[in-house]
Amino acid sequence: MKKAEIFDFLAEGLSGGWRQFLTQGIVFVGVGILILLMPELVAVMAASFFMLAGLSLLVLAWRARKFHKDYYERFRVEIEDIFD
C-alpha cells in the first residue's frame, strides 16, 4: 500500500460521515425551532424519553433475570461437568 493510499483511507474514514452530521444538524435545528414555537413540546419530548427509557430498562431487567435463571438451570451443570 502506498503512503498516499493510507492518507486517502484516513481521510475517507474521518470525513465519510458528513451526511450523518448534516442530517443530525438539520434535525436538531428543526426541533429547536419547533420548541421555540411550541414550548409545551419539551414536556412531551421529556415524557416520551422517560417512558421509552423506563420500558427499555424493564425489558433489560426481564431478559437479565431470564438469562440468570437459564444459566443456573442449564449451563451451570454443563460447565461443572466440563471442568470436573
Number of C-alpha atoms within 10 A of each C-alpha: 5 7 7 9 10 11 11 12 11 12 11 11 10 10 10 12 10 10 10 10 12 11 10 12 12 12 12 12 11 12 14 14 12 14 15 12 10 10 12 11 14 15 11 11 12 11 12 12 12 12 12 12 12 12 12 12 12 12 12 12 12 12 12 12 12 11 12 11 12 12 14 11 11 10 12 12 11 12 11 9 9 8 6 5
